[in-house]
Amino acid sequence: MLIGDVARRSGVSARMLRHYDSLGLVRPTGRTRAGYREYSSEDIRRIFHIESLRSLGLSLREVGRALDDPGFTPSELVDDLIRQTRERIANETELLTRLRRIGAAEPAGWDEVLQIVALLQALGSESAGKRQRAALSSVDEVPVPVEALVEAALSETDPNVAGALRWALAQSGEDALALLAEGLGSPAPEVRKRAVQSIAEIPNGGATALLQDALTNSDIVVRRWAALALGARGVAGAVPTLIDMIVEGANDADAADALSTLASDSALADQIGTRLVDCLAHGTDESSARRRLTQALADIPGTTTSRALADLSHDADRAVALTARYILTMRNAR
C-alpha cells in the first residue's frame, strides 16, 4: 500500500508518515519499481500502535522505546504520565478559574482586564503587604470578582490581611453570602471559622439569617462567633450560646458585652437576668464560672438582677460574694 493510501486509511498525514520513517519508527518494508514507499499490513499495524501510544501522551521517543525495547516496562512511565496529566489539569483548571473571574467582572476594555489580572496576582502573592493592598484596592479600583475575594478570605492566615479581605467582602454585600455559606460546611475548622467571621461583618438581613442558622452548626467555634455577631445585632436567639460562653470561659468578656447590648431592650433584660440567675443556681458549681456569671450581671438592668446580686453578696463563695457587693456598690453610686 502506497503512502497516500495509508494516510487516507489511517488518518495519519503523509508528512507525519515520512517523519516516522526518518525517525525509524515505521520504515516501509517495500518499494515499488518506481521507488515509492510501499507499506505492508504489519507496517500499518505498527502505525496504529504508534497512534494508540501517542494518544496516552507518550513522546515519539518513548513510543519507539515501548515498541522496540523488550526490557521496557510501562508502569514507571505510566505513573509519570499520570503525574504530568494531573499537573496539566491543575494548571488548566487554574487558568479556567482566572478566566471565569475576569469574565464575571465584565471588564469594559483591556486596561481593566490587566488591572483585574494584577489584583488577582497580588491576592495570591507571598507578600502579606501586597495581599492587603490588593484587598483594600479591590473596592475603589476595578472590582475583583467576589469569588476570588471569598477564596482569599477563607485561606488567609495573616490577621491584618484577613481583616482587609473581610472589609472588602462587606462592601460586596449579598454577592458573597452564598460562597461564604459553603465555607461554613468546609471540612477544615479554620475555613469554617474564617467563613463565619466574614459573614459577621456583612451588615444585612441575609448575613443575619446565615448567622442564625450557624447557631446550630456542629462546630462550637462557629456557633460562638455567630452568637457574638447576633448579640451585637440584637438577636435574642444568641442568648443561650452567649451564657454558655461565659460559663466555659470562651471569649467570656465579649459574650458579656453582647448580653449587655441585648439587655438594652428592656423586654430582653429580665429574660437575660433570669437565665443568668438560673445558671448560677443550677448550671454550674465551678467557682470561676459562677464569678464570671456574677460579673455578667453587672451590665444587665432590672429588678431581677438587682435582687440576684443582693442574694449573691452573701454567697458562700467569697469571690462571688465580693464581686456581687462591688457591683451593687457601683450601681448605688450611679
Secondary structure in CASP SS format (residue, H / E / C, confidence):
PFRMAT SS
TARGET T0000
AUTHOR 0000-0000-0000
METHOD secondary structure of the structure
MODEL  1
M C 1.00
L E 1.00
I H 1.00
G H 1.00
D H 1.00
V H 1.00
A H 1.00
R H 1.00
R H 1.00
S H 1.00
G C 1.00
V C 1.00
S C 1.00
A H 1.00
R H 1.00
M H 1.00
L H 1.00
R H 1.00
H H 1.00
Y H 1.00
D H 1.00
S H 1.00
L H 1.00
G C 1.00
L C 1.00
V C 1.00
R C 1.00
P C 1.00
T C 1.00
G E 1.00
R E 1.00
T C 1.00
R C 1.00
A C 1.00
G C 1.00
Y C 1.00
R E 1.00
E E 1.00
Y C 1.00
S C 1.00
S H 1.00
E H 1.00
D H 1.00
I H 1.00
R H 1.00
R H 1.00
I H 1.00
F H 1.00
H H 1.00
I H 1.00
E H 1.00
S H 1.00
L H 1.00
R H 1.00
S C 1.00
L C 1.00
G C 1.00
L C 1.00
S C 1.00
L H 1.00
R H 1.00
E H 1.00
V H 1.00
G H 1.00
R H 1.00
A H 1.00
L H 1.00
D H 1.00
D C 1.00
P C 1.00
G C 1.00
F C 1.00
T C 1.00
P H 1.00
S H 1.00
E H 1.00
L H 1.00
V H 1.00
D H 1.00
D H 1.00
L H 1.00
I H 1.00
R H 1.00
Q H 1.00
T H 1.00
R H 1.00
E H 1.00
R H 1.00
I H 1.00
A H 1.00
N H 1.00
E H 1.00
T H 1.00
E H 1.00
L H 1.00
L H 1.00
T H 1.00
R H 1.00
L H 1.00
R H 1.00
R H 1.00
I H 1.00
G H 1.00
A H 1.00
A C 1.00
E C 1.00
P C 1.00
A C 1.00
G C 1.00
W H 1.00
D H 1.00
E H 1.00
V H 1.00
L H 1.00
Q H 1.00
I H 1.00
V H 1.00
A H 1.00
L H 1.00
L H 1.00
Q H 1.00
A H 1.00
L H 1.00
G C 1.00
S C 1.00
E C 1.00
S C 1.00
A H 1.00
G H 1.00
K H 1.00
R H 1.00
Q H 1.00
R H 1.00
A H 1.00
A H 1.00
L H 1.00
S H 1.00
S H 1.00
V H 1.00
D H 1.00
E C 1.00
V C 1.00
P C 1.00
V C 1.00
P C 1.00
V H 1.00
E H 1.00
A H 1.00
L H 1.00
V H 1.00
E H 1.00
A H 1.00
A H 1.00
L H 1.00
S H 1.00
E C 1.00
T C 1.00
D C 1.00
P H 1.00
N H 1.00
V H 1.00
A H 1.00
G H 1.00
A H 1.00
L H 1.00
R H 1.00
W H 1.00
A H 1.00
L H 1.00
A H 1.00
Q H 1.00
S H 1.00
G H 1.00
E H 1.00
D H 1.00
A H 1.00
L H 1.00
A H 1.00
L H 1.00
L H 1.00
A H 1.00
E H 1.00
G H 1.00
L H 1.00
G C 1.00
S C 1.00
P C 1.00
A C 1.00
P H 1.00
E H 1.00
V H 1.00
R H 1.00
K H 1.00
R H 1.00
A H 1.00
V H 1.00
Q H 1.00
S H 1.00
I H 1.00
A H 1.00
E C 1.00
I C 1.00
P C 1.00
N C 1.00
G H 1.00
G H 1.00
A H 1.00
T H 1.00
A H 1.00
L H 1.00
L H 1.00
Q H 1.00
D H 1.00
A H 1.00
L C 1.00
T C 1.00
N C 1.00
S C 1.00
D C 1.00
I H 1.00
V H 1.00
V H 1.00
R H 1.00
R H 1.00
W H 1.00
A H 1.00
A H 1.00
L H 1.00
A H 1.00
L H 1.00
G H 1.00
A H 1.00
R C 1.00
G C 1.00
V C 1.00
A H 1.00
G H 1.00
A H 1.00
V H 1.00
P H 1.00
T H 1.00
L H 1.00
I H 1.00
D H 1.00
M H 1.00
I H 1.00
V H 1.00
E H 1.00
G C 1.00
A C 1.00
N C 1.00
D H 1.00
A H 1.00
D H 1.00
A H 1.00
A H 1.00
D H 1.00
A H 1.00
L H 1.00
S H 1.00
T H 1.00
L H 1.00
A C 1.00
S C 1.00
D C 1.00
S H 1.00
A H 1.00
L H 1.00
A H 1.00
D H 1.00
Q H 1.00
I H 1.00
G H 1.00
T H 1.00
R H 1.00
L H 1.00
V H 1.00
D H 1.00
C H 1.00
L H 1.00
A H 1.00
H H 1.00
G H 1.00
T C 1.00
D C 1.00
E C 1.00
S H 1.00
S H 1.00
A H 1.00
R H 1.00
R H 1.00
R H 1.00
L H 1.00
T H 1.00
Q H 1.00
A H 1.00
L H 1.00
A H 1.00
D H 1.00
I C 1.00
P C 1.00
G C 1.00
T H 1.00
T H 1.00
T H 1.00
S H 1.00
R H 1.00
A H 1.00
L H 1.00
A H 1.00
D H 1.00
L H 1.00
S C 1.00
H C 1.00
D C 1.00
A C 1.00
D C 1.00
R H 1.00
A H 1.00
V H 1.00
A H 1.00
L H 1.00
T H 1.00
A H 1.00
R H 1.00
Y H 1.00
I H 1.00
L H 1.00
T H 1.00
M H 1.00
R H 1.00
N H 1.00
A H 1.00
R C 1.00
END
